[in-house]
Amino acid sequence: MQYGLLIISILVASAHPDNQPQKRFPTAIIVGVKKAGTRALLEFLRLNPRIRAPGPEVHFFDKNYHRGLEWYR
């Protein structure tokens, strides 16, 4: 059986005077293997209006780490 790594970052929206979300690093990262329920956890978290989550998985640590933190931001 082969396992993979799923990394999902959760961004908590901050209040701004102009109501524009601020580009900042996530306050939480969900890490799990395939078929462990991480996608379901993400969908439940998305029900909270104060949590902003990216669309597809970011794959920063496994595929894009060499691009640096500015790419991630």
N, CA, C and O atoms as a GROMACS GRO file, in nm:
protein
  292
    1MET      N    1   0.085  -0.117   0.000
    1MET     CA    2   0.000   0.000   0.000
    1MET      C    3   0.090   0.124   0.000
    1MET      O    4   0.188   0.131   0.074
    2GLN      N    5   0.055   0.219  -0.083
    2GLN     CA    6   0.136   0.340  -0.094
    2GLN      C    7   0.061   0.458  -0.033
    2GLN      O    8  -0.059   0.476  -0.055
    3TYR      N    9   0.132   0.538   0.043
    3TYR     CA   10   0.073   0.655   0.106
    3TYR      C   11   0.135   0.781   0.051
    3TYR      O   12   0.253   0.782   0.014
    4GLY      N   13   0.058   0.886   0.044
    4GLY     CA   14   0.108   1.015   0.000
    4GLY      C   15   0.087   1.119   0.109
    4GLY      O   16   0.024   1.092   0.211
    5LEU      N   17   0.140   1.234   0.085
    5LEU     CA   18   0.130   1.343   0.182
    5LEU      C   19   0.036   1.448   0.128
    5LEU      O   20   0.052   1.494   0.015
    6LEU      N   21  -0.060   1.488   0.207
    6LEU     CA   22  -0.154   1.594   0.170
    6LEU      C   23  -0.133   1.709   0.266
    6LEU      O   24  -0.149   1.694   0.387
    7ILE      N   25  -0.098   1.824   0.211
    7ILE     CA   26  -0.074   1.943   0.293
    7ILE      C   27  -0.176   2.048   0.254
    7ILE      O   28  -0.181   2.091   0.138
    8ILE      N   29  -0.255   2.090   0.349
    8ILE     CA   30  -0.357   2.191   0.325
    8ILE      C   31  -0.333   2.304   0.423
    8ILE      O   32  -0.328   2.282   0.544
    9SER      N   33  -0.319   2.423   0.373
    9SER     CA   34  -0.299   2.536   0.463
    9SER      C   35  -0.430   2.611   0.481
    9SER      O   36  -0.505   2.630   0.386
   10ILE      N   37  -0.456   2.652   0.601
   10ILE     CA   38  -0.578   2.724   0.636
   10ILE      C   39  -0.539   2.868   0.671
   10ILE      O   40  -0.455   2.890   0.758
   11LEU      N   41  -0.599   2.963   0.604
   11LEU     CA   42  -0.572   3.103   0.631
   11LEU      C   43  -0.691   3.164   0.703
   11LEU      O   44  -0.804   3.154   0.656
   12VAL      N   45  -0.667   3.225   0.815
   12VAL     CA   46  -0.774   3.293   0.889
   12VAL      C   47  -0.779   3.437   0.839
   12VAL      O   48  -0.680   3.510   0.847
   13ALA      N   49  -0.893   3.477   0.788
   13ALA     CA   50  -0.908   3.612   0.734
   13ALA      C   51  -0.901   3.714   0.846
   13ALA      O   52  -0.961   3.696   0.952
   14SER      N   53  -0.828   3.820   0.822
   14SER     CA   54  -0.818   3.926   0.922
   14SER      C   55  -0.902   4.045   0.879
   14SER      O   56  -0.926   4.066   0.760
   15ALA      N   57  -0.947   4.121   0.975
   15ALA     CA   58  -1.031   4.237   0.946
   15ALA      C   59  -0.943   4.352   0.897
   15ALA      O   60  -0.847   4.390   0.964
   16HIS      N   61  -0.976   4.406   0.783
   16HIS     CA   62  -0.905   4.520   0.725
   16HIS      C   63  -1.005   4.632   0.701
   16HIS      O   64  -1.122   4.605   0.675
   17PRO      N   65  -0.961   4.754   0.708
   17PRO     CA   66  -1.054   4.865   0.681
   17PRO      C   67  -1.114   4.858   0.541
   17PRO      O   68  -1.230   4.896   0.522
   18ASP      N   69  -1.038   4.811   0.444
   18ASP     CA   70  -1.089   4.804   0.307
   18ASP      C   71  -1.149   4.666   0.274
   18ASP      O   72  -1.184   4.640   0.159
   19ASN      N   73  -1.161   4.580   0.374
   19ASN     CA   74  -1.218   4.445   0.360
   19ASN      C   75  -1.144   4.358   0.260
   19ASN      O   76  -1.202   4.263   0.207
   20GLN      N   77  -1.018   4.388   0.233
   20GLN     CA   78  -0.937   4.304   0.146
   20GLN      C   79  -0.858   4.205   0.231
   20GLN      O   80  -0.797   4.244   0.331
   21PRO      N   81  -0.859   4.077   0.193
   21PRO     CA   82  -0.782   3.980   0.272
   21PRO      C   83  -0.633   4.010   0.262
   21PRO      O   84  -0.583   4.052   0.157
   22GLN      N   85  -0.565   3.989   0.370
   22GLN     CA   86  -0.422   4.017   0.377
   22GLN      C   87  -0.345   3.892   0.335
   22GLN      O   88  -0.378   3.781   0.378
   23LYS      N   89  -0.242   3.909   0.251
   23LYS     CA   90  -0.158   3.796   0.214
   23LYS      C   91  -0.060   3.772   0.328
   23LYS      O   92   0.028   3.855   0.355
   24ARG      N   93  -0.076   3.660   0.395
   24ARG     CA   94   0.013   3.627   0.505
   24ARG      C   95   0.024   3.476   0.514
   24ARG      O   96  -0.049   3.403   0.447
   25PHE      N   97   0.114   3.431   0.596
   25PHE     CA   98   0.133   3.288   0.612
   25PHE      C   99   0.018   3.229   0.692
   25PHE      O  100  -0.044   3.299   0.772
   26PRO      N  101  -0.012   3.101   0.671
   26PRO     CA  102  -0.125   3.039   0.742
   26PRO      C  103  -0.098   3.028   0.891
   26PRO      O  104   0.017   3.022   0.935
   27THR      N  105  -0.206   3.026   0.966
   27THR     CA  106  -0.195   3.005   1.110
   27THR      C  107  -0.204   2.857   1.145
   27THR      O  108  -0.175   2.818   1.258
   28ALA      N  109  -0.244   2.776   1.048
   28ALA     CA  110  -0.253   2.631   1.071
   28ALA      C  111  -0.226   2.558   0.940
   28ALA      O  112  -0.259   2.608   0.833
   29ILE      N  113  -0.168   2.442   0.951
   29ILE     CA  114  -0.145   2.356   0.835
   29ILE      C  115  -0.194   2.217   0.872
   29ILE      O  116  -0.158   2.164   0.978
   30ILE      N  117  -0.276   2.159   0.787
   30ILE     CA  118  -0.326   2.023   0.810
   30ILE      C  119  -0.240   1.928   0.728
   30ILE      O  120  -0.226   1.946   0.607
   31VAL      N  121  -0.182   1.830   0.792
   31VAL     CA  122  -0.097   1.733   0.724
   31VAL      C  123  -0.155   1.595   0.749
   31VAL      O  124  -0.191   1.561   0.862
   32GLY      N  125  -0.163   1.515   0.643
   32GLY     CA  126  -0.214   1.380   0.659
   32GLY      C  127  -0.182   1.294   0.539
   32GLY      O  128  -0.137   1.346   0.436
   33VAL      N  129  -0.203   1.167   0.551
   33VAL     CA  130  -0.181   1.074   0.440
   33VAL      C  131  -0.311   1.057   0.363
   33VAL      O  132  -0.418   1.095   0.411
   34LYS      N  133  -0.302   0.999   0.246
   34LYS     CA  134  -0.421   0.975   0.165
   34LYS      C  135  -0.521   0.888   0.242
   34LYS      O  136  -0.483   0.798   0.317
   35LYS      N  137  -0.648   0.918   0.221
   35LYS     CA  138  -0.759   0.843   0.280
   35LYS      C  139  -0.766   0.856   0.432
   35LYS      O  140  -0.820   0.768   0.499
   36ALA      N  141  -0.711   0.965   0.487
   36ALA     CA  142  -0.712   0.983   0.632
   36ALA      C  143  -0.819   1.082   0.678
   36ALA      O  144  -0.833   1.106   0.798
   37GLY      N  145  -0.895   1.139   0.584
   37GLY     CA  146  -1.001   1.231   0.622
   37GLY      C  147  -0.961   1.377   0.623
   37GLY      O  148  -1.037   1.460   0.672
   38THR      N  149  -0.844   1.410   0.571
   38THR     CA  150  -0.802   1.550   0.572
   38THR      C  151  -0.888   1.636   0.482
   38THR      O  152  -0.913   1.753   0.514
   39ARG      N  153  -0.935   1.583   0.372
   39ARG     CA  154  -1.024   1.659   0.282
   39ARG      C  155  -1.156   1.687   0.352
   39ARG      O  156  -1.209   1.798   0.342
   40ALA      N  157  -1.211   1.589   0.422
   40ALA     CA  158  -1.336   1.610   0.496
   40ALA      C  159  -1.317   1.716   0.604
   40ALA      O  160  -1.404   1.801   0.624
   41LEU      N  161  -1.204   1.712   0.673
   41LEU     CA  162  -1.176   1.813   0.775
   41LEU      C  163  -1.171   1.952   0.712
   41LEU      O  164  -1.225   2.047   0.768
   42LEU      N  165  -1.107   1.964   0.597
   42LEU     CA  166  -1.099   2.092   0.528
   42LEU      C  167  -1.239   2.143   0.491
   42LEU      O  168  -1.269   2.261   0.510
   43GLU      N  169  -1.323   2.055   0.440
   43GLU     CA  170  -1.459   2.097   0.401
   43GLU      C  171  -1.540   2.142   0.522
   43GLU      O  172  -1.617   2.238   0.512
   44PHE      N  173  -1.525   2.076   0.635
   44PHE     CA  174  -1.594   2.120   0.757
   44PHE      C  175  -1.542   2.256   0.803
   44PHE      O  176  -1.620   2.341   0.844
   45LEU      N  177  -1.411   2.276   0.796
   45LEU     CA  178  -1.354   2.405   0.836
   45LEU      C  179  -1.401   2.518   0.744
   45LEU      O  180  -1.420   2.631   0.789
   46ARG      N  181  -1.421   2.487   0.617
   46ARG     CA  182  -1.468   2.589   0.522
   46ARG      C  183  -1.609   2.638   0.554
   46ARG      O  184  -1.648   2.744   0.505
   47LEU      N  185  -1.684   2.566   0.632
   47LEU     CA  186  -1.818   2.610   0.670
   47LEU      C  187  -1.812   2.732   0.762
   47LEU      O  188  -1.910   2.805   0.773
   48ASN      N  189  -1.699   2.753   0.826
   48ASN     CA  190  -1.682   2.868   0.915
   48ASN      C  191  -1.647   2.990   0.830
   48ASN      O  192  -1.547   2.986   0.757
   49PRO      N  193  -1.724   3.098   0.836
   49PRO     CA  194  -1.698   3.215   0.753
   49PRO      C  195  -1.568   3.288   0.787
   49PRO      O  196  -1.521   3.369   0.707
   50ARG      N  197  -1.510   3.262   0.903
   50ARG     CA  198  -1.384   3.328   0.941
   50ARG      C  199  -1.261   3.254   0.891
   50ARG      O  200  -1.148   3.301   0.909
   51ILE      N  201  -1.280   3.139   0.829
   51ILE     CA  202  -1.167   3.060   0.780
   51ILE      C  203  -1.165   3.064   0.628
   51ILE      O  204  -1.265   3.034   0.563
   52ARG      N  205  -1.053   3.102   0.574
   52ARG     CA  206  -1.034   3.103   0.429
   52ARG      C  207  -0.932   2.996   0.394
   52ARG      O  208  -0.820   2.997   0.446
   53ALA      N  209  -0.969   2.906   0.309
   53ALA     CA  210  -0.880   2.797   0.270
   53ALA      C  211  -0.854   2.805   0.120
   53ALA      O  212  -0.942   2.845   0.044
   54PRO      N  213  -0.734   2.768   0.076
   54PRO     CA  214  -0.704   2.770  -0.067
   54PRO      C  215  -0.785   2.664  -0.140
   54PRO      O  216  -0.838   2.572  -0.078
   55GLY      N  217  -0.793   2.677  -0.271
   55GLY     CA  218  -0.865   2.578  -0.352
   55GLY      C  219  -0.795   2.443  -0.350
   55GLY      O  220  -0.814   2.366  -0.256
   56PRO      N  221  -0.716   2.414  -0.451
   56PRO     CA  222  -0.645   2.286  -0.450
   56PRO      C  223  -0.530   2.288  -0.349
   56PRO      O  224  -0.492   2.394  -0.300
   57GLU      N  225  -0.476   2.171  -0.320
   57GLU     CA  226  -0.363   2.163  -0.228
   57GLU      C  227  -0.247   2.245  -0.282
   57GLU      O  228  -0.223   2.250  -0.402
   58VAL      N  229  -0.176   2.309  -0.193
   58VAL     CA  230  -0.068   2.400  -0.230
   58VAL      C  231   0.058   2.324  -0.271
   58VAL      O  232   0.132   2.371  -0.358
   59HIS      N  233   0.085   2.211  -0.212
   59HIS     CA  234   0.204   2.129  -0.239
   59HIS      C  235   0.333   2.210  -0.223
   59HIS      O  236   0.426   2.195  -0.302
   60PHE      N  237   0.338   2.294  -0.121
   60PHE     CA  238   0.458   2.375  -0.100
   60PHE      C  239   0.574   2.290  -0.050
   60PHE      O  240   0.684   2.297  -0.105
   61PHE      N  241   0.551   2.210   0.053
   61PHE     CA  242   0.661   2.138   0.115
   61PHE      C  243   0.712   2.022   0.031
   61PHE      O  244   0.831   1.988   0.039
   62ASP      N  245   0.627   1.961  -0.049
   62ASP     CA  246   0.672   1.845  -0.126
   62ASP      C  247   0.714   1.879  -0.269
   62ASP      O  248   0.797   1.807  -0.326
   63LYS      N  249   0.661   1.985  -0.330
   63LYS     CA  250   0.693   2.014  -0.470
   63LYS      C  251   0.747   2.154  -0.495
   63LYS      O  252   0.817   2.175  -0.594
   64ASN      N  253   0.717   2.250  -0.410
   64ASN     CA  254   0.752   2.389  -0.439
   64ASN      C  255   0.839   2.456  -0.334
   64ASN      O  256   0.857   2.578  -0.337
   65TYR      N  257   0.894   2.380  -0.242
   65TYR     CA  258   0.975   2.437  -0.134
   65TYR      C  259   1.095   2.514  -0.189
   65TYR      O  260   1.135   2.616  -0.134
   66HIS      N  261   1.153   2.464  -0.298
   66HIS     CA  262   1.271   2.529  -0.357
   66HIS      C  263   1.240   2.669  -0.410
   66HIS      O  264   1.333   2.747  -0.432
   67ARG      N  265   1.114   2.702  -0.430
   67ARG     CA  266   1.076   2.835  -0.479
   67ARG      C  267   1.080   2.942  -0.371
   67ARG      O  268   1.080   3.062  -0.402
   68GLY      N  269   1.082   2.902  -0.246
   68GLY     CA  270   1.096   2.997  -0.136
   68GLY      C  271   0.963   3.045  -0.080
   68GLY      O  272   0.856   3.018  -0.134
   69LEU      N  273   0.974   3.119   0.029
   69LEU     CA  274   0.855   3.166   0.101
   69LEU      C  275   0.777   3.273   0.026
   69LEU      O  276   0.656   3.282   0.042
   70GLU      N  277   0.844   3.352  -0.055
   70GLU     CA  278   0.771   3.455  -0.131
   70GLU      C  279   0.675   3.391  -0.232
   70GLU      O  280   0.567   3.445  -0.256
   71TRP      N  281   0.713   3.278  -0.291
   71TRP     CA  282   0.622   3.207  -0.381
   71TRP      C  283   0.500   3.157  -0.304
   71TRP      O  284   0.387   3.165  -0.352
   72TYR      N  285   0.525   3.107  -0.184
   72TYR     CA  286   0.417   3.053  -0.101
   72TYR      C  287   0.318   3.161  -0.062
   72TYR      O  288   0.198   3.136  -0.057
   73ARG      N  289   0.368   3.278  -0.033
   73ARG     CA  290   0.284   3.388   0.010
   73ARG      C  291   0.191   3.426  -0.102
   73ARG      O  292   0.110   3.518  -0.088
   0.00000   0.00000   0.00000
